[in-house]
Amino acid sequence: MLNHRIWRRARLTLGALALAVAAVSLPANRAEAAKPIKIGFSMALSGGLAGAGKAALISMEIWRHDINAKGGLLGRPVKFVYYDDATNPARVPGIYTKLLDVDKVDLVVSSYGTDEIAPAMPIVMRKGLVFPSLFGLAVNTQFNYDRYFQIMPAGPQPKIDWSKGFFQLAMEQNPKPKTVAIIAADSDFALNAAGGARENAKRDGLKIVYDQTYPPGTPDFTPIVRAIQAAHPDLVYVASYPPGSVGIVKAAREVGLKAKMFGGGMVGLQFAPIQKNLGPMLDNIVNLNFWAPAPTLDFPGINAFLKKYEKAAKGKGVDPLGQYLPPYAYAYMQVLGKAVEATHGLNQAKLAAYMHTHTFNTVVGKVKFGKNGEWAKSRVLMVQFRNIKPNDLDQFKKPGKQVVLYPRAWKSGNIVYPFNE
């Protein structure tokens, strides 16, 4: 009887001890599980690229909300830590140094645009971090960093692939063009694009009859377009940011530019407010895009995302339709999140290895990276504006206003050639 009582007391004591240990350890485990995964970045929230930067941030916040609603990553909520780089490349290194040394973020992604991505590269490389990047053209050509991943579908040879479709389309027409004019903004992105255009022109045996750059902030493009007109080119290839794109289109219409094809690498013509502003002046321009409301580009999840974006963007002074940059801002977060979940952690080497070897299903379709972190296969679209009405935003939600001409796999119609027709 005595032994039984002693044994019973011992069991009660052990049970109480176990409960005490559990009471001490459970909060610590919960605290660890509740500790957020911090993702750091700079973003152009003021300055020349603020419209695009703000639209990108809205899209990234939609992803953060979606992933946290599902329980976060690795069972932990996702938190963003970000600062405004003011579209000033000089601010970027300091921001990423602070993110890594002071804020102690777990992961980083890039700002928007070539000029803001490149200055972050040395900081990120020193720390050995994976670096998903948002719309930088040929940034990794100078760094050759094996943990860089570009969401923009430029392709394995980004400089050349950027304008390849424009020139390939031209050379398929009858009669074939013989001459080309190239004009570019004096910025890293545009200079890279123009360099690729020269290589494509040389490959196709085209004579370059005009080749000039213009300084950012140029107020009047009429003299430039008149000089292009005087050279009588068959093709006019333009590499420009939004202010220059608008100015060049307006000057081309004012001068009555005659060419067989006009456009190519004009950033800005993809943005709904600019499309609405230019209206019929866009007709027959052939230009790059990465998504358009065409039946060939109806990727799983894209329309659901765009509906969320339109709702979130109201009253924020950004592109209200969000067809160009926003889906890719969402997608580069999708890629990073899927890699974290698949590798069950935040080990940068494992993340990079996984991202190099797997195909990702995203709202912009299937994404597969090549060795240099660019898309393994280019999907730079060439689209042609058709029968655009004045002052009508809703028309750009519908198929037929931006006809996909290239690549063939995504083609939704045939080209109107020459441009003046």
N, C-alpha and C positions, 0 to 999 in steps of 0.2 A: 504493500500500500504506500509506504513511504517513498519507494523508488518511483512509483507511478506519479506521485505528487511532484517530486523533484523534476522528473522528465517533462511533466506538463508545464511547470514554471519555466523550464529552460526553453521549451518551444515558444511560449508566449514572449519571453525576452528576445529570442532570435527574431520573431515576427515583428516586434516593435522596432528592433534595430534595423531590419530590412525596410520597414516603412519610413524610418527616419532618414536612411540613406537615399531612398527614392525621393523623399520630400526635398532633400538638398540638391540632388542631381537633376531632377525634372526641370526646374526653372532654367538651369544652365543650358540644357539641351534645347528647350524652347527658345531661349534667347539666341542660340546659335542659328536655329532654323529660321527665326524671324529677322536675322541680320540681313539687310538688303544686299543684293549684288549691285554694285555701283558701276555704271557705264558713263564714261566721261568723254566730252568732245567740245570743240569750239564750233560756233555757227555764225554765219553772216546774218545778224538780226538788225543791223543798220548799215548804212553805206550803199554802194551800188548794187550789191546782190541781195539786199535785205528781203525783197519780195520773194525770191526763190528760197532763201534761207528760212524765212518764217514758214513757208509752205512745207519745207522739209521737216521742220520741227513739229508742226501739226501732225504730219504723217507718222513721225517717230513716236509721238505721244499716243496716237491711236494704237500702234503696236504695243506700247508699254501697257496701256489699259487692257488690251486683248490678252496679253500674256499673263498679266497679274490676275485677271478674272479667271484664268485657268489654273491658278496656284503658283505663278511665277516660274522661275528657272531653278531647277534642283530643289524645289520646295521653298524657295526664298523669293521675296518680292524684288522687283527690279526698280532701281532708283536711277534717275538721270542727274548728272552733275555737269553743267555746261555754262559757258561764258560767251559773250558777244565778241567776235573778232572784228566787227565793224568793217568787214570786207577789206581789211588791212593785213597783208601777209606778215608785216613786221610784228604784229601782236601774237601771232600763232605760236611761236616757240615758247614764249612766256606762259601762255595758257596751258599748254601740254605739260610743261615743267611743273606748274602748280597742281594740275590734276593728278600727276603721278607722285610728286614728292610731299604735297601738303594734304590734298583731298584723299589720297590713297585709293584711287578708283581701281576696280578689279579688271575692267576692260575698257578699251577706247575704240571709237570710230572717228571718221574724219568730218570736217566741215564740208560745205558745198563748194565745188569748183577747183580747177587746176591750181590757181594761184594761192589758194588757202590750204591745199593738201600738201604740196611740196615742202613748205617750211616746217611742217610737223614731222616729216619723215626721219630726220636725224635723231630727234628726241625719242620717237617710238622705237627706232632701230636699236638704240643704245640699251633700251629696256627689254628688247626681244619680244615685243608684243605683236599679236595679230592685229592687223590694221585694215578693217573693212572701209572702203573709201567710196565717196559719193560724187561721181561725175568729174573725174580728173582725167584729162587726155594725155596718155603716154607719160604719166608721172614716174612710173617705175623704170622707165628706160634708162634714167640716169642713176638710179639707186640699186636696181637688181636685187630687191629685198624679197626673200622667199616667204615672208608672212604678210605680204600685201595682197589685197583682194578687191578688185574694182567691180562695182555693181553695174556700171555703165556698159552696155553691150558693144563696145567698140570692136573687140576682136583681138586675136593674138598679135597682130601688127597694127596697133591702134592708130598711128599716124596715117598709114596707108589705107587701112580699112575704113577710116572715118569718111573718106571721100570716094572710095572705090565704086560704090553704087552709082554715084552721080556720073562719073566718067564712063562706066560700063553701059549705063542706059544710053548715054549720048552716042557711043560708038556702035550701038545696035540700030541706030536710025538711018534713014536714007533721005537725002545724002548725008554721009558722015561728016561731022565737023572737022575742021582743019586747024582752027586757032582757038585760043582761050585767053581770057583776062583773069587775073587773080588779085583780089584785094583782101587785106586782112587788118584787123586791129593790132596795134603794137602791144600785145600781151602774150603771156606764155601759151594759153590755150589756142588763140588764133594763129600764132606763129607756128605752133605744132601742126595745126590743121592745114595751113597754107603749105608747109613743107611736104606734107603727104600729098596734097593736090599737085604739087610740082612733079613728084615722083610718078603719080598716075598719069599726068599729062605726057611726061617723057616716055613712059611705057607704051602709051597709045599713039605716039608719034605726032602729038599736037604741038604746034608752035605757040609759045607764050608771047603774046604781043603787048601785054600790059601786066606789070607785077609790082604792086606798091603796098605799103602799109600806111595806116593813118593813126594819129594819136588818139587815145581815149578822150572823150569829151569834145570831139570835133562837132561844131555846131551846124555846119552846112555841108552836105555831101554833093550838092549840085555840080561844083567844079570837078570833083572826082569822077562823077558819072559822065559828065561831058567829055572828059579825057578818055574814059573807057570807050565811049561811043565813037570817038575820033579814031580809035585803033581798030574798029570794025571786027570785034571778036565774034566767033560763032557761039562760044560758051562764056558765061560770066560766073566764076566761082567766088563766093563771098564767105569769109570766115569772120564772124562778128559776134559781139555781145548785144543784148537787147537794145540799148540806145542807138548803136550803130546800125543794127538790123532795120529798125524803124526808119531811121534817116535815109538809109540807102534805098529802101523800097519806095519811099515817097519821092526821092530824087529821081529814081528810075522812071517812075510814072510821069513826073513833071517833064523830064527831058524827052520821054518817048523812046526809051532804050530799046534797040532792036537787037535781038539775039535769038539763037535757036533754043538755048536753055539758060535759065537765070536762077541762081540760088545756091544750094549746096550745103553750106555749113553755117547757116544763120541761126544763132541761138536767140530766142525771143519770139519767133514766129509760131512757136508751139504753145505760147501762153494765151489763155482765153481773152484777157483784157486787150492784148495787142492785136489778136485776131479780130476782135470786135472793132477796134479802133481803125485798123487798116481796111477792113471790109473787102470790097471788090478789087482793091489794089493788089490783093494776094493772088488773084486768079492766074493759074497756069505756072506759078512759081513751083519749082521742084526743090524740095529742101529735106534735110534730115529730120527724123523724129524717132521716138522709141516706142510709142504706142499711139494708136488712133482708134476711134470707134468703127472698126471694120470687122466683118464676120470672121476673118482669118485670124484675128487677134483676141478672140473671146476666151481668155485664159481663166481657169477656175479661180474664183475669188476676186477677180479684178473689179467687177461691177459692184459687188458688195462693199469692197474697200472704197470705191469712188463715191458711193452714197454716204458712207461715214465721213469721208473727207469733205464733201460738199456741205454737210450739216455742220461740221466742226469749223469750217473756214468762213462761215457767214459773219460779216461785220468785222473781219480781221484784216482787211486791206490786202489780201493775197489773191492769187489765181482762184476764182470760184469753182472751176471745173477740175483742176488738178490732174490733167491727163499726162503731163510730161515728167516732171521730177517726182511728185508725191508717191506714185506707185513704187518707184525704185528706192525712195527713202524708207518706205515700209519694208521692201524686199531685202535691203541689206541688213536690217535688223532681224528679219526672219532667218536669214542665212546664219547670222551669228548665234541667234537663240537655238536653232536646230543643232548647230555644232556643239554648243555647250551641253545640251541635253544628251546628245549621242555619245559624247566622250565622258559624261558623268562628272564633269568638273571644269576647272578654269585653267588647267595646264596649257600654256601657250603653244608648246611644241605639239601636243596632241591635237589641239584645235586646228593648227595650221595643216597638219598631216591629214586630218579628216576633211578639211575644206578643199584640199588639193585633189582628193581622191573620190569625192562623192558628188552626185548631182542633187540639186536642191529644187524642190517644188515650191514655187513662190507665186505671188499675185501677178508677176510679170512673166510667168511661164517657167520652164526648166532652166536652171542656171548651172553651168559647169565651167569651172575655172581651168585655165591652162597653166603651164609651168611658171609663167611670169605674173600670174595673178589676174590677168585679163581674161575675158570670156574665151573659152576654147574655140568657139566659132562666132564670127561676127553676126550681129543682128541689127546693124544700123539701117533703119528703114529710110527709103526715099519716098516721100509722099508728094502728091501734086494737089494744090488747092483748085477747086472747081466750083464755078457758079456761086460765088460767095455774095450773100445779100448784105446791104449796109445795116449797121447798128442792130445786129441780131446775134445774141449770144447763144441761144438755144440750138441754133443750126449746127453748132460744132459738137453737139452731143450725138448727132445722127450720122450714120454711114453715108458716104458719097461726097462729102465736102472735103475730105482728105483721102484721096485715092492712093492706096499703097501700090507702088510700082516695083519695088525691090526690097529684099531678095525675092526670088521667084516663089519660095515656099510660103510667103505671106502675102503674095500679090492679090489685090482685089479689083484691079482694072488696068486699062491701057493708058499710055501717055498721050497727051496733046502736045504735038511737036510741029512746027516751032512754037516757042514761047508766045510770040505775038499773035498766033492764031487764036 
